[in-house]
Amino acid sequence: KETLRLHPSLEEEKQKCKLKRLVQSPNSYFMDVKCPGCYKITTVFSHAQTVVLCVGCRLAEC
């Protein structure tokens, strides 16, 4: 049972709190979103709480 604690499965690690994982890592990330209107790419935070507008055509991205 010691090896189970040293090598947890990926599913178990994803369910744990970000501070209690074997290797601490955040739940959030940055992603590139391509605008369907003008095809410009905007970098957006995964847990954004505000509406992100396209730089080129001012269309709402998220």
C-alpha distances in whole Angstrom, upper triangle without the diagonal:
4,5,5,7,9,10,11,14,17,18,15,17,20,20,19,22,23,22,19,18,16,20,22,25,27,28,31,33,37,38,41,44,47,50,51,55,55,52,51,48,46,43,42,39,36,36,40,42,45,47,47,51,52,53,56,57,55,54,50,47,45
4,5,5,7,9,10,14,17,18,16,16,20,20,18,21,22,21,17,16,14,17,20,23,26,27,30,32,35,37,41,43,46,49,51,54,54,51,50,47,45,42,41,38,35,36,39,41,45,47,47,50,51,52,55,56,55,53,50,47,44
4,5,5,6,8,11,15,16,14,15,18,19,18,21,21,21,17,15,13,16,19,22,25,25,29,30,34,35,38,41,44,47,48,52,52,49,48,44,43,40,39,36,34,34,38,40,44,45,45,48,49,50,53,54,53,51,48,45,43
4,6,5,6,9,12,13,11,12,16,16,15,18,19,19,15,14,12,15,18,20,23,23,27,28,32,33,36,38,42,45,46,50,50,47,46,42,41,38,37,34,31,32,36,38,41,43,43,46,47,48,51,52,51,49,46,42,40
4,6,6,9,12,13,10,11,15,15,13,16,16,16,12,11,9,13,15,18,21,21,25,27,30,32,35,38,41,44,46,49,49,46,45,42,40,37,35,32,30,30,34,36,39,41,41,45,45,47,50,51,49,48,45,41,39
4,6,10,12,14,12,11,15,16,15,17,17,16,13,11,8,11,14,17,20,21,25,26,29,31,34,37,40,43,45,48,48,45,44,40,39,36,35,32,30,30,34,36,39,41,41,44,45,46,49,50,49,47,45,41,39
4,7,9,12,10,10,13,15,14,17,17,17,14,11,9,11,14,16,19,20,23,24,28,29,32,35,38,41,42,46,46,43,42,38,37,34,33,30,28,29,33,35,38,40,39,42,43,44,47,48,47,45,43,39,37
4,7,8,6,7,10,11,11,14,14,15,12,9,8,11,14,15,18,18,21,23,26,27,31,33,36,39,40,44,44,41,40,37,36,32,31,28,26,26,30,32,36,37,37,40,41,43,45,46,45,43,40,37,34
4,5,5,6,9,10,11,15,15,17,14,11,11,13,15,15,18,17,20,21,25,25,29,30,33,36,38,41,42,39,38,35,34,31,29,27,24,25,29,31,34,35,35,38,39,41,43,44,43,41,38,35,32
4,5,5,6,9,10,13,13,15,14,10,11,12,13,13,15,14,17,18,21,22,25,27,30,33,34,37,38,35,34,31,30,27,26,23,21,22,25,28,31,32,32,35,35,37,39,40,39,37,34,31,29
4,5,5,6,9,12,13,16,14,11,13,14,15,14,15,14,17,18,22,22,25,27,30,33,34,37,38,35,35,31,30,28,26,23,20,21,25,27,30,31,31,34,35,37,39,40,39,36,33,30,28
4,6,5,7,10,12,14,11,9,10,13,13,14,15,14,18,20,23,24,28,29,33,35,36,40,41,38,37,34,32,29,27,25,22,22,26,28,31,32,33,36,37,39,42,42,41,39,35,32,30
4,5,5,8,9,11,9,6,7,9,10,10,12,11,15,17,20,22,25,27,31,33,35,38,39,36,35,32,30,27,25,22,19,20,24,26,29,31,31,34,35,37,39,40,39,37,34,31,28
4,6,8,8,11,10,8,11,11,11,10,10,9,12,14,18,19,23,24,27,30,32,35,36,33,32,29,27,24,22,19,16,17,20,22,26,27,27,31,32,34,36,37,35,33,30,27,24
4,7,9,11,10,9,12,13,13,12,12,10,14,17,20,22,25,26,30,32,34,37,38,35,35,31,29,26,24,21,18,17,21,23,26,28,28,32,33,36,38,39,37,35,31,29,26
4,6,8,6,6,9,11,10,11,11,10,14,17,21,23,26,28,32,34,36,39,40,37,36,32,30,27,25,21,19,18,22,23,27,29,30,33,35,37,40,40,38,36,33,30,27
4,5,5,7,10,11,9,9,9,9,13,16,20,22,26,27,31,33,35,38,39,37,35,32,29,26,23,20,17,16,20,21,25,27,28,32,33,35,38,39,37,35,32,29,26
4,6,6,9,9,6,6,6,7,10,13,17,19,23,25,29,31,34,37,37,34,33,29,27,23,21,17,16,15,18,20,24,26,26,30,31,33,36,37,35,34,30,28,25
4,6,9,8,6,7,8,10,13,16,20,23,26,29,32,35,37,40,40,38,36,32,30,26,24,20,19,18,21,23,26,29,29,33,34,35,39,40,38,37,34,31,28
4,7,8,7,10,11,12,16,18,22,25,29,31,34,37,39,42,42,40,38,35,32,29,27,23,21,21,24,25,29,31,32,35,37,38,42,43,41,39,36,33,30
4,5,5,8,10,11,15,17,21,23,27,29,32,35,37,40,41,38,36,33,31,27,25,22,20,20,24,26,29,31,31,35,36,37,40,41,40,38,35,32,30
4,6,9,12,14,17,19,22,25,28,31,34,37,39,42,42,39,38,34,32,29,28,25,23,23,27,29,32,34,34,37,38,39,42,44,42,41,38,35,32
4,6,10,12,15,16,19,22,25,28,32,35,37,40,40,37,35,31,29,26,25,22,21,21,24,27,30,32,31,35,35,36,39,41,39,38,36,32,30
4,7,10,12,14,17,20,24,26,30,33,35,38,38,35,33,30,27,24,22,19,18,18,21,24,27,29,29,32,33,34,37,39,37,36,33,30,28
4,7,9,10,14,16,20,23,26,29,32,34,34,31,30,26,24,20,19,16,15,15,18,21,24,26,25,28,29,30,33,35,33,32,29,26,24
4,6,8,11,14,18,20,24,26,29,32,32,29,27,24,21,18,16,12,11,11,14,17,20,22,22,25,26,27,31,32,30,29,26,23,21
4,7,11,13,17,19,22,25,27,30,30,28,26,23,20,17,15,11,9,9,13,15,18,20,20,23,25,27,30,30,28,27,24,21,18
4,7,10,14,15,19,21,24,27,27,25,23,19,17,13,11,7,6,6,10,12,15,17,16,20,21,23,26,27,25,24,21,18,15
4,7,10,13,16,19,22,24,24,22,20,16,14,10,9,6,5,8,10,14,16,17,15,18,19,20,23,25,23,22,20,16,15
4,7,10,13,16,19,21,21,18,16,12,10,7,6,5,6,9,10,13,14,15,13,16,16,17,20,21,20,19,17,14,13
4,6,10,13,16,18,18,15,13,10,8,6,5,6,7,10,11,15,15,15,12,14,14,16,18,19,18,17,15,12,11
4,7,10,13,15,14,11,10,6,6,4,6,9,10,13,13,16,16,15,12,13,12,13,15,16,16,15,14,11,11
4,6,9,12,12,9,8,5,5,6,7,10,11,14,13,16,15,13,10,11,9,12,13,14,14,12,11,7,9
4,6,9,8,6,6,4,6,9,10,14,14,17,16,19,18,15,12,11,9,11,11,12,13,11,11,8,11
4,5,6,5,5,6,8,11,12,15,16,19,17,19,17,14,11,9,7,9,9,9,10,8,9,7,10
4,6,6,8,10,11,15,15,18,19,21,19,21,19,16,14,12,10,12,11,10,12,9,10,9,12
4,6,8,11,13,16,17,20,21,23,21,23,20,17,14,12,9,11,9,7,10,8,10,10,14
4,6,9,11,15,17,20,22,24,22,24,21,18,15,12,9,10,7,7,10,9,12,12,15
4,6,10,13,15,19,20,22,21,23,21,18,15,13,9,11,9,10,12,11,13,11,15
4,7,10,13,16,18,21,19,21,19,17,13,11,8,8,7,9,11,11,13,11,14
4,7,10,13,15,18,16,19,18,16,12,11,8,9,10,12,13,12,13,10,13
4,6,10,12,15,13,16,14,13,9,9,7,8,10,12,12,12,11,9,11
4,7,10,12,11,14,14,13,10,11,10,11,13,15,15,14,13,10,11
4,6,9,7,11,10,10,7,10,10,12,15,16,15,14,12,9,8
4,6,5,9,10,11,9,13,14,15,19,20,18,17,14,12,10
4,6,9,11,12,11,15,16,18,21,21,19,18,15,12,10
4,6,9,11,12,15,17,19,23,23,20,19,16,13,10
4,6,8,8,12,14,16,20,20,17,16,13,11,8
4,7,9,13,16,18,21,21,18,17,13,13,10
4,6,10,13,15,18,18,14,14,10,11,8
4,6,10,12,15,14,11,10,7,7,6
4,7,9,12,12,9,9,6,6,6
4,6,9,8,5,5,4,6,8
4,6,6,5,5,6,6,10
4,6,6,8,10,10,13
4,6,8,11,11,15
4,6,9,10,14
4,6,9,12
4,6,9
4,6
4
